Amino acid sequence: MSVRGTRRWMMGVTSTIAVVLVATACSNSLGSVPSGGTSTAPGVTSDTITVGSLATLSGQLSAGFGDVVYGVKAYFDMVNAQGGVDGRRIDLRYVVDDAANPTTDEDQARNLVQQDHVFAIVGVGSPFFTADQYLARTGTPTFGYMVSGNWDKYPNLFGAYSSVLDYTSTEESVAFVAQQLGAHSVAVIAYGAVSQSKDACAADIAGLERFGVQVRFEDLDLPIYGDPTTDVQQMASHHTDVLFTCLDGVENLKFVQTMHQYGLGDVHTVWQNGYDRNTVSQNASVMTGSIFALEHVPFEATQAFPGKYPGMDRYIAVMNRYEPQWTYDDISIQGWINAAQFVAGLRAVGRDLTQQKLVAAINSETSFTAGGLIPFINWKVAHTSTTPPYCSSYVEVTSGGKLKPVFVQNGDEAFVCFNGSSDRPIPLPGHVPPSS
């Protein structure tokens, strides 16, 4: 199965911005690796497993990437409170900052491996993940928020939703959404200088046209953080009724604000980025009708469908206990998924733990769901290809800034899935289990 990476194209945007943010990163080390123990694996003793995180924790880009760490922390706190894994406590001892600097990213990865002797890196969140080749050579199990196309080259790198970028996997879903909204004149907007943004929206256009939805206006060359006025005026002249964007959340908000100024306040906008409750609450008057495309069970599913998604119930309860500021953060949940994947691998291996055994165990997994937060990942293929069904979930901003799941299937199924050849939804294979 494949779930589309709704944020994955952002690597190009942040790469362009971050060249002006180069700074010296610092390590937030909390101590040294414990000595002793019975294992020869780095970072493993009889009662602990030492791991690290590598994220952009400082600078203008930290909010979009560094938040991954909070989901990792909360998951490990939960596991440790339950006694750890096979008698070992997971010690997130090193949380290091690459400050959005590609050189520092690799340097910090080397520090984690060579100086801190971590067993794994859990919680990579950076616009520049340049440490991929080094971590592949060392065989370090690595888990993170994937925004670049270098995660699919090595078997020890695990993205939250798979390790493959495939923009074509949503051709059916964008057509379905447009049809559900009764679209007659669609607009599509992307950044021209960002290949991931442009490629994602080009795939959307192909999908819309493939299934007979009229794309009346497109701009796949918008300058990064440019003025949306000209595009909005063109949308007005083409009587746009649905806008699909491959922009970041800040730019999406600028578009809807400008659309209201030009009489397009009733136009639905479909965002691939920007699912954030604070932004919605602060801009409710202009964001009504905005729809977020997601890869996980929506946070709102716990209230909309009581008891249907115990994995999300648990996520919210645990985050509220350990990291309450980050409960409804769309990057933090990816850290949670990363940590869940790591722990699932540990449990599959058992006490006789090595890095190679962990990687092999995860790559034998065919139905990982992060406790029912995502449909499933088949790691036997998820490093190299995407396979149907292709699933997404959707949340719409309603009057007063409230959020609700939309395009719900069979009354309570948040995911809308497609087989890769038709814009007619198919049932999600099997029931999402309460734990995995």
Stockholm file with secondary structure:
# STOCKHOLM 1.0

chainA/1-436         MSVRGTRRWMMGVTSTIAVVLVATACSNSLGSVPSGGTSTAPGVTSDTITVGSLATLSGQLSAGFGDVVYGVKAYFDMVNAQGGVDGRRIDLRYVVDDAANPTTDEDQARNLVQQDHVFAIVGVGSPFFTADQYLARTGTPTFGYMVSGNWDKYPNLFGAYSSVLDYTSTEESVAFVAQQLGAHSVAVIAYGAVSQSKDACAADIAGLERFGVQVRFEDLDLPIYGDPTTDVQQMASHHTDVLFTCLDGVENLKFVQTMHQYGLGDVHTVWQNGYDRNTVSQNASVMTGSIFALEHVPFEATQAFPGKYPGMDRYIAVMNRYEPQWTYDDISIQGWINAAQFVAGLRAVGRDLTQQKLVAAINSETSFTAGGLIPFINWKVAHTSTTPPYCSSYVEVTSGGKLKPVFVQNGDEAFVCFNGSSDRPIPLPGHVPPSS
#=GR chainA/1-436 SS CEECCTTTTHHHHHHHHHTTCCCCCCEEECSCCCCCCSCCSTTBCSSEEEEEEEECCSSTTHHHHTTHHHHHHHHHHHHHHTTCBTTBEEEEEEEEECTTCHHHHHHHHHIIIIISCCSEEEEEECSCCCCHHHHHHHTCCEEECCCSTTGGGCTTEEESSCSCCCGGGGHHHHHHHHHHTTCSSEEEEEESSCHHHHHHHHHHHHHHHHTTCCEEEEEEEECTTCCCHHHHHHHHHTTCCEEEEESCHHHHHHHHHHHHHTTCTTCEEEESSCCBHHHHHHTHHHHTTEEEEESSCCTTHHHHSTTTCHHHHHHHHHHHHHCGGGTTBTTHHHHHHHHHHHHHHHHHHCSSCCHHHHHHHHTTCSCBCTTTTSSCBCTTTTTTCCCSCEEEEEEEEEGGGEEEEESCBTTTBCCEEECSSCSSCBCCSSCCCSCC
#=GC SS_cons         CEECCTTTTHHHHHHHHHTTCCCCCCEEECSCCCCCCSCCSTTBCSSEEEEEEEECCSSTTHHHHTTHHHHHHHHHHHHHHTTCBTTBEEEEEEEEECTTCHHHHHHHHHIIIIISCCSEEEEEECSCCCCHHHHHHHTCCEEECCCSTTGGGCTTEEESSCSCCCGGGGHHHHHHHHHHTTCSSEEEEEESSCHHHHHHHHHHHHHHHHTTCCEEEEEEEECTTCCCHHHHHHHHHTTCCEEEEESCHHHHHHHHHHHHHTTCTTCEEEESSCCBHHHHHHTHHHHTTEEEEESSCCTTHHHHSTTTCHHHHHHHHHHHHHCGGGTTBTTHHHHHHHHHHHHHHHHHHCSSCCHHHHHHHHTTCSCBCTTTTSSCBCTTTTTTCCCSCEEEEEEEEEGGGEEEEESCBTTTBCCEEECSSCSSCBCCSSCCCSCC
//
